[in-house]
């Protein structure tokens, strides 16, 4: 994680020329097989103290399988760029792997309520909030990084307290002669993105909302892709317009069916509201949160083991039917107590 000393709230920034040199030395245009295991991908790509971001938005298409693996491997002192992230980074906060956070919309689970483990982590001092910004501002930070620029100009936070805690700077626009905000580019150490399908080289296709995944794939130093399915080259080549993330940004590709459970992957499977309710009930206290983590993550050999524990094929087929509207949507899980 890179910190610029003169700006208290500036994190994740790098000089664009330094990042160009990094890409030149570490990102290849050669097509090579990048398939690997989740355990190996996380061990190779996620290091103690890294700045990390996750793909997806809210509780949709998040790389939960990779989050479990980070927790199992005990990789700590991580800094998270929450952007629109929720359950993924909140699990890491609950397990103590995340100690710093740049925050936009990160502490809520939408209709399910606020994340009690993440809140407890901040109140206890285990988790420090480094800066605050908006979802849009985070995407523009990644956009600047993807384009090799030091900043992204906007007026979105002028006149607000958010500007004060964002790491942005204000200058006078030479054209309008009025103030304009400069959002600092953000170059994460690692991005983990869950997609519908990818080929062995790392070309990725996403159905539905792509969120900020294109930008973070180009901005991050190390990119791990978890995919519902690894498909032959011909599938990708038959509809190239669907390829949102190009292979040359990707460092590791892992096939992980149902890798976003208990969250949704549009058109494939729906939220597991029963399991969400179990997590929300468990998260009320430190003790029951730890019991949940031990039952489903620490004591599981891998994500497939976890999927068996939540009900296996029976539950997963039901979630597919709900997504396809072949079964009614259950009661939405809500925080109780």
Beta strands, then each sheet from edge to edge (+ up, - down):
strand 1: 51-54
strand 2: 78-81
strand 3: 98-103
strand 4: 128-132
strand 5: 151-154
strand 6: 169-172
strand 7: 179-184
strand 8: 190-198
strand 9: 204-205
strand 10: 222-230
strand 11: 243-245
strand 12: 252-255
sheet 1: 4+ 3+ 2+ 1+ 8+ 9- 11+
sheet 2: 4+ 3+ 2+ 1+ 8+ 10+ 12+
sheet 3: 5+ 7- 6+
end
